[in-house]
Amino acid sequence: MLENLETPPRGNDSFIWTDFAELRAILHPDKCFSRGDLSSIEKRCRDLDKSGFNAEERWREIVNFAGNRLAEFNQFYPFSISQDQDTIIFEFNDGLPHIAYVGLLIASCMRNIARNRQAEIARAFEETCFEIFSSLMPPGSEVRATWANGGNASTYTGTLFEKMAAIAKDLRCTPNFKERDFKQRDSGDGGIDLIAWHPMADDREGMPIAFAQCGCSRDDWRFKQLEASYSKHYRKLPVMHPWSTFYFLPLDLRFPDGDWAFKDDIGQAIIVDRLRLLRLAEQNNLFQSLPAMNYVEEALQIQYA
C-alpha cells in the first residue's frame, strides 16, 4: 500500500515534514521516529545534501510543530514527544478519533501511496468530507455528492453535460450552456464534489447554496480550492445569489504559530483542513458516521524502519 518511504518530502514546510515523521513513526517496529532516524535519512539521501539540508534544524522544526499539534489536536493526536525531545512516539488507542487522524494523515501523504490504492483512499476522504459538509448545512438542507466515478453513490450520472443540467434543475435555475460546450464523453464532476441547498419551504428560485471540492494533493489546493467557485460556474448556473465555496483537504494547513500556512494563496473559499475536520467531527458527533478507513488497520501492520 505504501511506497517511497525512504524519500523525504520536497521543500521545507513544517507541516509536511511532521506528517513524514508521523507516518514513519506509525510504520517503525518500535512505533517511533527519532532525531537519529532523521540523521540516518540525511546520510543516505544525496538530494538532501544538495539542498543544504540540516538534520538538526529540521528536527527542531518537526518537534516544534508536533508539539503544537499535541496542544491543538489534543485527544485526537495519537503521538507524544519524549522528554528529551529526541523522539516522536506513536500511541494509538484504537478509538475512532485516532483512526480518523491516522486516516487523514495517510490521505495527506499521497506521494507515499501506491497508485492502485490512491482512488480508494481519496474516496474515503471524499466520503468523510460529505459527512462534515452535511453537518455544516442548515437543518432541512438537501446535500448531494457529485464526485466522478461515484457509481451507485452518485446522484448525478451520465456525461458532464447531463450532470450539470440536473444540478441546474435542482438549483432552480435556467442552465446557460449547450451540450457542445463540454468535451464529448466527459463524465467528470466539473470541479464540484459536493453541493447543498435549502429548499426554503417553497418552489421558487433564490435559495442558500453551497458547493465544495475535495482534494488530497499537497500542492493542488492552491488552484483546486476555486474549482467549485461562483466565479467559475456562475455563467453556466445563473442562480439569484452567489453560493458559498468550500475546499476540503486532509493536510494540517497551518504554520507553527497556528495561523494558516500560505494565506496569500487562499482565495474566496472556506478551507476545511485536518484540524477543522476533526474538531467538527467531534462537535457534531460524527465519528460514528465517518466511513470505515480499512487502510488504517493495514498501515498499522506494516513494519518499516
N, C-alpha and C positions, 0 to 999 in steps of 0.2 A: 504493500500500500504506500509506503514512504520511500523516498529516494533522495539522492543528493544531500545526504545528511552531513557529509564532511565539508561541503562547500558552504562557507559563511555568507551572510547576506551582502548585497552591494550597498554602498553608501554608509552613512554614519547615524542614521535615525535610531534614537534610543529605543523607541517602542518596537522597532523591527528586530533589533539585536536582542532585546529582552525576550521577545517571542522565540527567537532562535535558542536562547539559553533555556527557556522553559521547556521547549519541545525536546531538547537534548536531555534535560533532567528527567522527563517522563520516560524516555527510552533507555536511560542508563540502568544497568543491572542494580546499581545501588540507589536508584531514584534520586539522583542529584547531578548538579553541574557546577564545577568549581573554577576558581581562578586558574588552577593548574591545567584544567581541561582546555580553557581558552588559550593558554600559552602554548599548549601542545598543538592546537589547530594553527596558531600563528607560525609555528616552526614548520609545519607540513604544507601550508598553503603559500605558494610562491606569489600569488596575486596580491596577498596582503602586504608582502614586503615592498612591492612596487607602489603601493598606495600610501606609504608612510604610516601604516597601522601600528598602534602602540597598545599592546595587550593590557598593560596596567591601567592606562587611561580608559580604555573601553570597558574593562571590568568595573571600574568605579562608576561609570555611566550606567551599566547594566544593573548593578546592585542598587544604585540610587533610584532608578526607575522601578525596579522590583519592590523597593521599599514604599514607593508612592502607591503602587498597585495594592500592596498589602493593606495600606491605610484606606484607599478609596474603594476597592472591591470588597474588602473586609471578609465576611463569611463566604463570599463566592470564590475567594482566591485560594487555590489548592497548593500554595507554595509558602515556604518560610525561608528566612535567611539566617545562617549560622551566626553566633555571637561575634565571631572574628571577621564576619563579612566576606568570608572566603568561599562560601558555598550556598547555592540556591537548592533547596530541598523540596521534593515533591511529596506532599502529604495529602493524599487523595482519600476522601471518606466515603466514596460511592454514593453520595447523595445527589439529588437532581441538580442543585446549583453547581456542584463541582463537575458533573457530567457536562452541563451546558457550557461552563467555562472552557473545559478542555475541547469540547466540540467546536466552539468558536475559535479557539487558538489554532486548531488544526485547519479550519477553514481559512484562517489568515495566512497560512503557510502553503499556498497553492503550488509554489515552486518545488516543494518537497513531496507533493502528492503525485503518484503515478498517473499518467494521462488517462488510463482506463478507469480510474476511480474519481476523477475530478468532477464529472457530472453528478455522480451520486452525492458527493459532499456538498456541492453547490446547491443541489435541490433541497437537501436537508436544511441548508441555511435559508433558502427562499421560504420554505415552509415555516421555519422559525419566525422569519420576518412577517409572514402573513398573520400569525397569532399576535405579535406585538402591534402591528399596524392596525389590526381589527380592534384591539383594546384601546387604541387612541381615538377611535372614531366615536361620535355621539351615539347614545342608545337609539336603536331604530335604524341605524345605517345599514346600507347594503354594501358588502365587501366582496370583491371578486379577484381571483388570481388570473392574470393574463399572460403568464410566462410561456415561452416557447417550449414545445415538446412536452407539454403537460399531460398528454394522454387523457385518461378519464377524469383527471383532476381539473382540467381546463373547462371553464365556462364558455370561452370563445374559441372556436375551432375554424379550420379551413385556411384560406390564404390570408395574408395580412390585410388585404382589401376587405375581405369578408369580416375579419375580426374588428377592424376599425369601424365598419358600418354598423356592426352590432353594438359596439361601445357607444357610438353616436346615438343610437336609438335609446339605450339605457340612460344616457345623459340628457335626453330630451332636446337634442339639438339637430339641426339640419346639416348633414355632412357636406363639407365643401371639398370634395375630391371625386375623382373618377378612377375606374379600375386601372386605366393606363398609367396613372400616376405612380403605381407601385411596380416593383420588379415582378416578372412572371414567376409563379410558383414560390414566391416568398411567403413562408409560413411562420416567420419570426414574430416577435412581440412588439416591434416598432419602438423599442426602448421603454416600454411600460410593462412592469411586472405585476403591479397591484393597483386597483382602483377602488374608490369608495365614494358613496354619495348618500345623502339623507333625502328621502322622498318628500319630506315636508308636508306629509298628510294630504297631498293632492296630486294632480297630474300635470301641473303647469311647469314650464321651464323656470330656471333660476333656483338651483339647489346648491348647498355646500358640497364641494367635490374635493377629493384628494387623489393624487397619482403618486406612485412610488416606483423606484428602481432599486434593485439589489445587486451587489457585486462584491466579489472576494479579492479582487486584484489589489496589490499594494500601491499601484500607481494609477490605474484606470479611473479611480474615483474622481480624479480631477476633471475629467470630461463627462463621465457617465452620470455624475450627480444631476446633470441637467437634461438627460435623455428623456425624462418624463415631464419636463417643464412646460409651463404655459407658453413660453416664447417659442418652443419648438412645435407644439401641436395645435396652437390656437387657430391657425389658418384652416386646419382640417376639421377642428372641432370647435366651432364658434359658439361657445356657451355664454351665458349672460354675465358671468363673474369669473375672474381668474381662480384657478384651483390652487391648493397647497401642493407643494412638491416635496417629497421625502426621498432621502437616499439612505439605504441601509448597508452597512459594511461590518464585517467581523473584527476589523482592526481596532486597536485601542488608540484612536487618533488624537493623542494628547502629547504635549511636551511635559518634561518632568515637573514643571510648576503647576500642572493641572489644566492649563489653557489648551485650546485647540492647537494642534500642530498644523502648520502651513495654512493659517487662517486666510492668507491672501488668495489662496486657491479655492476657497469656499464661496460659491455663488449663491443664488437665491434658491437654496434648497435646505430643508431641515435635515441635518445629518444625525443619524442614529447609529452610534458606534457600539463597541463591545460593552463599555461601561453603562451606557443608556439601555442597551438591550437587556442586560442582567438586572439592573435596577427596576426597569419597567416590568420585567417578568415577575419579580418579587412583589412589586407594588400592586400589580393586577392579578396576583395569584395564578400565574400562567405556567409555572414549571411543569405541572402535570399535563398540560396541554401541548407542550412542545413536542416535535417529532422525535421518535426514537433515533438516537445517534449511535447506531450499532458500531460504527467505525471507531468510536472512542474505546470500547472494550477491546477491539482488535489492536489498536495502538498500544494499549496497556500491556499487551502480551509480547510486544516487540522488545528485544534487548539489543541495544547498540551503544557501545562505549566509544 
